[in-house]
Amino acid sequence: TLFKQKWAATSGHKLYLELQDAMLNQLKVSNLY
């Protein structure tokens, strides 16, 4: 259904943003040490 597709896209986008955030944090940490 359209609702399921929309939900999947939203959760996928959230997951992507969280992953990007984690990667940025790791970069910052590795730059500090």
mmCIF entry with sequence, helices, sheets and N, C-alpha, C, O atoms, coordinates in Angstrom:
data_MODEL
# 
_entry.id   MODEL 
# 
_entity.id                         1 
_entity.type                       polymer 
_entity.pdbx_number_of_molecules   1 
# 
_entity_poly.entity_id                      1 
_entity_poly.type                           'polypeptide(L)' 
_entity_poly.nstd_linkage                   no 
_entity_poly.nstd_monomer                   no 
_entity_poly.pdbx_seq_one_letter_code       TLFKQKWAATSGHKLYLELQDAMLNQLKVSNLY 
_entity_poly.pdbx_seq_one_letter_code_can   TLFKQKWAATSGHKLYLELQDAMLNQLKVSNLY 
_entity_poly.pdbx_strand_id                 A 
# 
loop_
_entity_poly_seq.entity_id 
_entity_poly_seq.num 
_entity_poly_seq.mon_id 
_entity_poly_seq.hetero 
1 1  THR n 
1 2  LEU n 
1 3  PHE n 
1 4  LYS n 
1 5  GLN n 
1 6  LYS n 
1 7  TRP n 
1 8  ALA n 
1 9  ALA n 
1 10 THR n 
1 11 SER n 
1 12 GLY n 
1 13 HIS n 
1 14 LYS n 
1 15 LEU n 
1 16 TYR n 
1 17 LEU n 
1 18 GLU n 
1 19 LEU n 
1 20 GLN n 
1 21 ASP n 
1 22 ALA n 
1 23 MET n 
1 24 LEU n 
1 25 ASN n 
1 26 GLN n 
1 27 LEU n 
1 28 LYS n 
1 29 VAL n 
1 30 SER n 
1 31 ASN n 
1 32 LEU n 
1 33 TYR n 
# 
_struct_asym.id          A 
_struct_asym.entity_id   1 
# 
_struct_conf.conf_type_id            HELX_P 
_struct_conf.id                      HELX_P1 
_struct_conf.pdbx_PDB_helix_id       AA1 
_struct_conf.beg_label_comp_id       LEU 
_struct_conf.beg_label_asym_id       A 
_struct_conf.beg_label_seq_id        2 
_struct_conf.pdbx_beg_PDB_ins_code   ? 
_struct_conf.end_label_comp_id       LEU 
_struct_conf.end_label_asym_id       A 
_struct_conf.end_label_seq_id        32 
_struct_conf.pdbx_end_PDB_ins_code   ? 
_struct_conf.beg_auth_comp_id        LEU 
_struct_conf.beg_auth_asym_id        A 
_struct_conf.beg_auth_seq_id         2 
_struct_conf.end_auth_comp_id        LEU 
_struct_conf.end_auth_asym_id        A 
_struct_conf.end_auth_seq_id         32 
_struct_conf.pdbx_PDB_helix_class    1 
_struct_conf.details                 ? 
_struct_conf.pdbx_PDB_helix_length   31 
# 
_struct_conf_type.id          HELX_P 
_struct_conf_type.criteria    ? 
_struct_conf_type.reference   ? 
# 
loop_
_atom_site.group_PDB 
_atom_site.id 
_atom_site.type_symbol 
_atom_site.label_atom_id 
_atom_site.label_alt_id 
_atom_site.label_comp_id 
_atom_site.label_asym_id 
_atom_site.label_entity_id 
_atom_site.label_seq_id 
_atom_site.pdbx_PDB_ins_code 
_atom_site.Cartn_x 
_atom_site.Cartn_y 
_atom_site.Cartn_z 
_atom_site.occupancy 
_atom_site.B_iso_or_equiv 
_atom_site.pdbx_formal_charge 
_atom_site.auth_seq_id 
_atom_site.auth_comp_id 
_atom_site.auth_asym_id 
_atom_site.auth_atom_id 
_atom_site.pdbx_PDB_model_num 
ATOM 1   N N  . THR A 1 1  ? 0.834  -1.208 0.000  1.00 0.00 ? 1  THR A N  1 
ATOM 2   C CA . THR A 1 1  ? 0.000  0.000  0.000  1.00 0.00 ? 1  THR A CA 1 
ATOM 3   C C  . THR A 1 1  ? 0.864  1.252  0.000  1.00 0.00 ? 1  THR A C  1 
ATOM 4   O O  . THR A 1 1  ? 2.059  1.199  0.292  1.00 0.00 ? 1  THR A O  1 
ATOM 5   N N  . LEU A 1 2  ? 0.252  2.363  -0.327 1.00 0.00 ? 2  LEU A N  1 
ATOM 6   C CA . LEU A 1 2  ? 0.974  3.633  -0.377 1.00 0.00 ? 2  LEU A CA 1 
ATOM 7   C C  . LEU A 1 2  ? 1.469  4.018  1.011  1.00 0.00 ? 2  LEU A C  1 
ATOM 8   O O  . LEU A 1 2  ? 2.571  4.545  1.170  1.00 0.00 ? 2  LEU A O  1 
ATOM 9   N N  . PHE A 1 3  ? 0.631  3.743  2.020  1.00 0.00 ? 3  PHE A N  1 
ATOM 10  C CA . PHE A 1 3  ? 1.007  4.086  3.396  1.00 0.00 ? 3  PHE A CA 1 
ATOM 11  C C  . PHE A 1 3  ? 2.268  3.334  3.816  1.00 0.00 ? 3  PHE A C  1 
ATOM 12  O O  . PHE A 1 3  ? 3.166  3.901  4.438  1.00 0.00 ? 3  PHE A O  1 
ATOM 13  N N  . LYS A 1 4  ? 2.319  2.044  3.463  1.00 0.00 ? 4  LYS A N  1 
ATOM 14  C CA . LYS A 1 4  ? 3.489  1.233  3.817  1.00 0.00 ? 4  LYS A CA 1 
ATOM 15  C C  . LYS A 1 4  ? 4.733  1.767  3.130  1.00 0.00 ? 4  LYS A C  1 
ATOM 16  O O  . LYS A 1 4  ? 5.801  1.846  3.737  1.00 0.00 ? 4  LYS A O  1 
ATOM 17  N N  . GLN A 1 5  ? 4.594  2.131  1.868  1.00 0.00 ? 5  GLN A N  1 
ATOM 18  C CA . GLN A 1 5  ? 5.738  2.650  1.122  1.00 0.00 ? 5  GLN A CA 1 
ATOM 19  C C  . GLN A 1 5  ? 6.232  3.949  1.741  1.00 0.00 ? 5  GLN A C  1 
ATOM 20  O O  . GLN A 1 5  ? 7.436  4.173  1.868  1.00 0.00 ? 5  GLN A O  1 
ATOM 21  N N  . LYS A 1 6  ? 5.286  4.801  2.125  1.00 0.00 ? 6  LYS A N  1 
ATOM 22  C CA . LYS A 1 6  ? 5.651  6.081  2.728  1.00 0.00 ? 6  LYS A CA 1 
ATOM 23  C C  . LYS A 1 6  ? 6.367  5.853  4.054  1.00 0.00 ? 6  LYS A C  1 
ATOM 24  O O  . LYS A 1 6  ? 7.356  6.517  4.364  1.00 0.00 ? 6  LYS A O  1 
ATOM 25  N N  . TRP A 1 7  ? 5.848  4.901  4.833  1.00 0.00 ? 7  TRP A N  1 
ATOM 26  C CA . TRP A 1 7  ? 6.466  4.602  6.125  1.00 0.00 ? 7  TRP A CA 1 
ATOM 27  C C  . TRP A 1 7  ? 7.877  4.056  5.933  1.00 0.00 ? 7  TRP A C  1 
ATOM 28  O O  . TRP A 1 7  ? 8.799  4.429  6.659  1.00 0.00 ? 7  TRP A O  1 
ATOM 29  N N  . ALA A 1 8  ? 8.038  3.178  4.959  1.00 0.00 ? 8  ALA A N  1 
ATOM 30  C CA . ALA A 1 8  ? 9.349  2.590  4.694  1.00 0.00 ? 8  ALA A CA 1 
ATOM 31  C C  . ALA A 1 8  ? 10.341 3.667  4.264  1.00 0.00 ? 8  ALA A C  1 
ATOM 32  O O  . ALA A 1 8  ? 11.502 3.651  4.673  1.00 0.00 ? 8  ALA A O  1 
ATOM 33  N N  . ALA A 1 9  ? 9.878  4.599  3.441  1.00 0.00 ? 9  ALA A N  1 
ATOM 34  C CA . ALA A 1 9  ? 10.749 5.670  2.966  1.00 0.00 ? 9  ALA A CA 1 
ATOM 35  C C  . ALA A 1 9  ? 11.149 6.577  4.124  1.00 0.00 ? 9  ALA A C  1 
ATOM 36  O O  . ALA A 1 9  ? 12.297 7.010  4.214  1.00 0.00 ? 9  ALA A O  1 
ATOM 37  N N  . THR A 1 10 ? 10.196 6.861  5.008  1.00 0.00 ? 10 THR A N  1 
ATOM 38  C CA . THR A 1 10 ? 10.480 7.735  6.146  1.00 0.00 ? 10 THR A CA 1 
ATOM 39  C C  . THR A 1 10 ? 11.458 7.082  7.108  1.00 0.00 ? 10 THR A C  1 
ATOM 40  O O  . THR A 1 10 ? 12.425 7.711  7.536  1.00 0.00 ? 10 THR A O  1 
ATOM 41  N N  . SER A 1 11 ? 11.209 5.819  7.451  1.00 0.00 ? 11 SER A N  1 
ATOM 42  C CA . SER A 1 11 ? 12.098 5.136  8.390  1.00 0.00 ? 11 SER A CA 1 
ATOM 43  C C  . SER A 1 11 ? 13.471 4.934  7.765  1.00 0.00 ? 11 SER A C  1 
ATOM 44  O O  . SER A 1 11 ? 14.487 5.005  8.456  1.00 0.00 ? 11 SER A O  1 
ATOM 45  N N  . GLY A 1 12 ? 13.506 4.682  6.460  1.00 0.00 ? 12 GLY A N  1 
ATOM 46  C CA . GLY A 1 12 ? 14.777 4.523  5.771  1.00 0.00 ? 12 GLY A CA 1 
ATOM 47  C C  . GLY A 1 12 ? 15.570 5.812  5.794  1.00 0.00 ? 12 GLY A C  1 
ATOM 48  O O  . GLY A 1 12 ? 16.786 5.798  5.985  1.00 0.00 ? 12 GLY A O  1 
ATOM 49  N N  . HIS A 1 13 ? 14.882 6.931  5.598  1.00 0.00 ? 13 HIS A N  1 
ATOM 50  C CA . HIS A 1 13 ? 15.537 8.242  5.608  1.00 0.00 ? 13 HIS A CA 1 
ATOM 51  C C  . HIS A 1 13 ? 16.066 8.545  7.005  1.00 0.00 ? 13 HIS A C  1 
ATOM 52  O O  . HIS A 1 13 ? 17.168 9.073  7.156  1.00 0.00 ? 13 HIS A O  1 
ATOM 53  N N  . LYS A 1 14 ? 15.278 8.211  8.022  1.00 0.00 ? 14 LYS A N  1 
ATOM 54  C CA . LYS A 1 14 ? 15.710 8.435  9.414  1.00 0.00 ? 14 LYS A CA 1 
ATOM 55  C C  . LYS A 1 14 ? 16.958 7.616  9.706  1.00 0.00 ? 14 LYS A C  1 
ATOM 56  O O  . LYS A 1 14 ? 17.925 8.108  10.288 1.00 0.00 ? 14 LYS A O  1 
ATOM 57  N N  . LEU A 1 15 ? 16.914 6.347  9.286  1.00 0.00 ? 15 LEU A N  1 
ATOM 58  C CA . LEU A 1 15 ? 18.046 5.457  9.512  1.00 0.00 ? 15 LEU A CA 1 
ATOM 59  C C  . LEU A 1 15 ? 19.294 6.012  8.835  1.00 0.00 ? 15 LEU A C  1 
ATOM 60  O O  . LEU A 1 15 ? 20.387 5.980  9.401  1.00 0.00 ? 15 LEU A O  1 
ATOM 61  N N  . TYR A 1 16 ? 19.117 6.522  7.612  1.00 0.00 ? 16 TYR A N  1 
ATOM 62  C CA . TYR A 1 16 ? 20.234 7.085  6.861  1.00 0.00 ? 16 TYR A CA 1 
ATOM 63  C C  . TYR A 1 16 ? 20.825 8.288  7.582  1.00 0.00 ? 16 TYR A C  1 
ATOM 64  O O  . TYR A 1 16 ? 22.045 8.429  7.671  1.00 0.00 ? 16 TYR A O  1 
ATOM 65  N N  . LEU A 1 17 ? 19.950 9.160  8.100  1.00 0.00 ? 17 LEU A N  1 
ATOM 66  C CA . LEU A 1 17 ? 20.422 10.351 8.812  1.00 0.00 ? 17 LEU A CA 1 
ATOM 67  C C  . LEU A 1 17 ? 21.161 9.965  10.085 1.00 0.00 ? 17 LEU A C  1 
ATOM 68  O O  . LEU A 1 17 ? 22.183 10.562 10.424 1.00 0.00 ? 17 LEU A O  1 
ATOM 69  N N  . GLU A 1 18 ? 20.638 8.960  10.790 1.00 0.00 ? 18 GLU A N  1 
ATOM 70  C CA . GLU A 1 18 ? 21.293 8.518  12.022 1.00 0.00 ? 18 GLU A CA 1 
ATOM 71  C C  . GLU A 1 18 ? 22.657 7.928  11.712 1.00 0.00 ? 18 GLU A C  1 
ATOM 72  O O  . GLU A 1 18 ? 23.622 8.151  12.444 1.00 0.00 ? 18 GLU A O  1 
ATOM 73  N N  . LEU A 1 19 ? 22.731 7.171  10.620 1.00 0.00 ? 19 LEU A N  1 
ATOM 74  C CA . LEU A 1 19 ? 24.002 6.573  10.212 1.00 0.00 ? 19 LEU A CA 1 
ATOM 75  C C  . LEU A 1 19 ? 25.003 7.663  9.860  1.00 0.00 ? 19 LEU A C  1 
ATOM 76  O O  . LEU A 1 19 ? 26.173 7.593  10.234 1.00 0.00 ? 19 LEU A O  1 
ATOM 77  N N  . GLN A 1 20 ? 24.524 8.679  9.132  1.00 0.00 ? 20 GLN A N  1 
ATOM 78  C CA . GLN A 1 20 ? 25.381 9.795  8.743  1.00 0.00 ? 20 GLN A CA 1 
ATOM 79  C C  . GLN A 1 20 ? 25.888 10.525 9.983  1.00 0.00 ? 20 GLN A C  1 
ATOM 80  O O  . GLN A 1 20 ? 27.053 10.918 10.053 1.00 0.00 ? 20 GLN A O  1 
ATOM 81  N N  . ASP A 1 21 ? 25.006 10.699 10.953 1.00 0.00 ? 21 ASP A N  1 
ATOM 82  C CA . ASP A 1 21 ? 25.366 11.350 12.211 1.00 0.00 ? 21 ASP A CA 1 
ATOM 83  C C  . ASP A 1 21 ? 26.452 10.562 12.930 1.00 0.00 ? 21 ASP A C  1 
ATOM 84  O O  . ASP A 1 21 ? 27.432 11.132 13.410 1.00 0.00 ? 21 ASP A O  1 
ATOM 85  N N  . ALA A 1 22 ? 26.270 9.246  13.000 1.00 0.00 ? 22 ALA A N  1 
ATOM 86  C CA . ALA A 1 22 ? 27.245 8.393  13.675 1.00 0.00 ? 22 ALA A CA 1 
ATOM 87  C C  . ALA A 1 22 ? 28.596 8.465  12.972 1.00 0.00 ? 22 ALA A C  1 
ATOM 88  O O  . ALA A 1 22 ? 29.639 8.512  13.624 1.00 0.00 ? 22 ALA A O  1 
ATOM 89  N N  . MET A 1 23 ? 28.575 8.474  11.642 1.00 0.00 ? 23 MET A N  1 
ATOM 90  C CA . MET A 1 23 ? 29.823 8.550  10.885 1.00 0.00 ? 23 MET A CA 1 
ATOM 91  C C  . MET A 1 23 ? 30.523 9.877  11.129 1.00 0.00 ? 23 MET A C  1 
ATOM 92  O O  . MET A 1 23 ? 31.743 9.916  11.282 1.00 0.00 ? 23 MET A O  1 
ATOM 93  N N  . LEU A 1 24 ? 29.761 10.965 11.169 1.00 0.00 ? 24 LEU A N  1 
ATOM 94  C CA . LEU A 1 24 ? 30.343 12.282 11.425 1.00 0.00 ? 24 LEU A CA 1 
ATOM 95  C C  . LEU A 1 24 ? 30.963 12.322 12.811 1.00 0.00 ? 24 LEU A C  1 
ATOM 96  O O  . LEU A 1 24 ? 32.046 12.876 12.998 1.00 0.00 ? 24 LEU A O  1 
ATOM 97  N N  . ASN A 1 25 ? 30.274 11.733 13.786 1.00 0.00 ? 25 ASN A N  1 
ATOM 98  C CA . ASN A 1 25 ? 30.803 11.703 15.148 1.00 0.00 ? 25 ASN A CA 1 
ATOM 99  C C  . ASN A 1 25 ? 32.102 10.910 15.201 1.00 0.00 ? 25 ASN A C  1 
ATOM 100 O O  . ASN A 1 25 ? 33.042 11.301 15.893 1.00 0.00 ? 25 ASN A O  1 
ATOM 101 N N  . GLN A 1 26 ? 32.160 9.805  14.479 1.00 0.00 ? 26 GLN A N  1 
ATOM 102 C CA . GLN A 1 26 ? 33.374 8.988  14.462 1.00 0.00 ? 26 GLN A CA 1 
ATOM 103 C C  . GLN A 1 26 ? 34.514 9.765  13.820 1.00 0.00 ? 26 GLN A C  1 
ATOM 104 O O  . GLN A 1 26 ? 35.656 9.681  14.272 1.00 0.00 ? 26 GLN A O  1 
ATOM 105 N N  . LEU A 1 27 ? 34.212 10.520 12.767 1.00 0.00 ? 27 LEU A N  1 
ATOM 106 C CA . LEU A 1 27 ? 35.234 11.330 12.116 1.00 0.00 ? 27 LEU A CA 1 
ATOM 107 C C  . LEU A 1 27 ? 35.774 12.373 13.076 1.00 0.00 ? 27 LEU A C  1 
ATOM 108 O O  . LEU A 1 27 ? 36.983 12.590 13.155 1.00 0.00 ? 27 LEU A O  1 
ATOM 109 N N  . LYS A 1 28 ? 34.873 13.017 13.805 1.00 0.00 ? 28 LYS A N  1 
ATOM 110 C CA . LYS A 1 28 ? 35.288 14.034 14.778 1.00 0.00 ? 28 LYS A CA 1 
ATOM 111 C C  . LYS A 1 28 ? 36.186 13.415 15.836 1.00 0.00 ? 28 LYS A C  1 
ATOM 112 O O  . LYS A 1 28 ? 37.219 13.979 16.199 1.00 0.00 ? 28 LYS A O  1 
ATOM 113 N N  . VAL A 1 29 ? 35.781 12.247 16.327 1.00 0.00 ? 29 VAL A N  1 
ATOM 114 C CA . VAL A 1 29 ? 36.555 11.572 17.369 1.00 0.00 ? 29 VAL A CA 1 
ATOM 115 C C  . VAL A 1 29 ? 37.933 11.186 16.847 1.00 0.00 ? 29 VAL A C  1 
ATOM 116 O O  . VAL A 1 29 ? 38.932 11.388 17.537 1.00 0.00 ? 29 VAL A O  1 
ATOM 117 N N  . SER A 1 30 ? 38.001 10.633 15.643 1.00 0.00 ? 30 SER A N  1 
ATOM 118 C CA . SER A 1 30 ? 39.293 10.210 15.106 1.00 0.00 ? 30 SER A CA 1 
ATOM 119 C C  . SER A 1 30 ? 40.174 11.413 14.789 1.00 0.00 ? 30 SER A C  1 
ATOM 120 O O  . SER A 1 30 ? 41.399 11.291 14.769 1.00 0.00 ? 30 SER A O  1 
ATOM 121 N N  . ASN A 1 31 ? 39.571 12.564 14.545 1.00 0.00 ? 31 ASN A N  1 
ATOM 122 C CA . ASN A 1 31 ? 40.361 13.767 14.304 1.00 0.00 ? 31 ASN A CA 1 
ATOM 123 C C  . ASN A 1 31 ? 40.908 14.339 15.603 1.00 0.00 ? 31 ASN A C  1 
ATOM 124 O O  . ASN A 1 31 ? 41.953 14.989 15.613 1.00 0.00 ? 31 ASN A O  1 
ATOM 125 N N  . LEU A 1 32 ? 40.189 14.093 16.707 1.00 0.00 ? 32 LEU A N  1 
ATOM 126 C CA . LEU A 1 32 ? 40.629 14.616 18.000 1.00 0.00 ? 32 LEU A CA 1 
ATOM 127 C C  . LEU A 1 32 ? 41.846 13.856 18.511 1.00 0.00 ? 32 LEU A C  1 
ATOM 128 O O  . LEU A 1 32 ? 42.772 14.447 19.067 1.00 0.00 ? 32 LEU A O  1 
ATOM 129 N N  . TYR A 1 33 ? 41.834 12.519 18.312 1.00 0.00 ? 33 TYR A N  1 
ATOM 130 C CA . TYR A 1 33 ? 42.918 11.719 18.869 1.00 0.00 ? 33 TYR A CA 1 
ATOM 131 C C  . TYR A 1 33 ? 43.992 11.407 17.838 1.00 0.00 ? 33 TYR A C  1 
ATOM 132 O O  . TYR A 1 33 ? 44.976 10.739 18.155 1.00 0.00 ? 33 TYR A O  1 
# 
